[in-house]
Amino acid sequence: MSIILGVLEEGLVYAIMALGVYITYKILDFPDLSVDGTFPLGGAVTVTLILAGFNPLATLFIAFAIGALAGCITGFIHVKLKVRDLLSGIIVMTALYSVNLRVAGKANVPFFNATTIFENSLVNRLFPASLSSVTMVIILAVIVFVVKFILDQYLKTRSGYLLRAVGDNETLVTSLAKDRGMVKIVGLAIANGLAALAGSVYCQQKGFFEISMGTGTIVIGLANVIIGTKLFKRIGFVKSTTAVIIGSIIYKACVSFAIYLGMEASDLKLITSVLFLAILVLSNGREKKVKA
């Protein structure tokens, strides 16, 4: 039971980030590596604000806003300064490492006894002691549902349709007298805002900030997106956002299973790389069969 709860907790946290990666990878077709910097940025902002006495719920919105700002910078470098998409993300990711250290003050900041969205007077009143083991999963599920609902509603708006069009057909956006560059910036802002939001939730879940917590985030996000979208590709009633969330949980289950079989926790990055490679190979194999 503890393993299942652990999988759900980790999977739901990374599902928020994966929804952002879904926007850049699947909708915009933009290889945005700045996610590796905005994920810990959300954590750095959160730990600083919580230790300063801010409401932990408010830190989620602030982290999202600052992550969105970082996404705008990535978009500005690519769109206005004409730097290639991959390099734009690398530049921002590299810069954010120093920014995160500045914001947090040091590389590792614990705040175990502070009030968080998981540990506060309201949560203690709403959830009896008998539900203490599943309280975190319930709260995370509510956050993920709210994020998914808002994103689904946004993608149905005019701005959301333009966002989809930029990835599919940039000429169409131009023919509608819209600036496709600005649409890209909006998409990158939302994606990195979600990554920072995930980082904020992750830090409050763990009770500490660590500067290297964002290393490999983009790989995990891509794995989640690919697993979810490939598994539910032919099931029409399952929305892409729902598939990404399920893919995140499945991915974390695979990682936990590998550790359960004897792999060390220190091998996590190796497990992540092998799983991601296997997913890419299998998905490419299926696409070739369909084309044949």
Protein Blocks (a to p, Z undefined) as FASTA:
>chain_A
ZZmmmmmmmmmmmmmmmmmmmmmmmmnopacfklmmmmmmmmmmmmmmmmnopafklmmm
mmmmmmmmmmmmmmmmmmmnopafklmmmmmmmmmmmmmmmmnopabdcdfkbccfklcf
klmmmpcfklmmmmmmmmmmmmmmmmmmmmmmmmmmmklmmmmmmmmommlmmmnopafk
lmmmmmmmmmmmmmmmmmmmmmmmnopacfklmgoklmmmmmmmmmmmmmmmmmmklcfk
lmmmmmmmmmmmmmmmmmmnopafklmmmmmmmmmmmmmmmmmmmmmmmmZZ
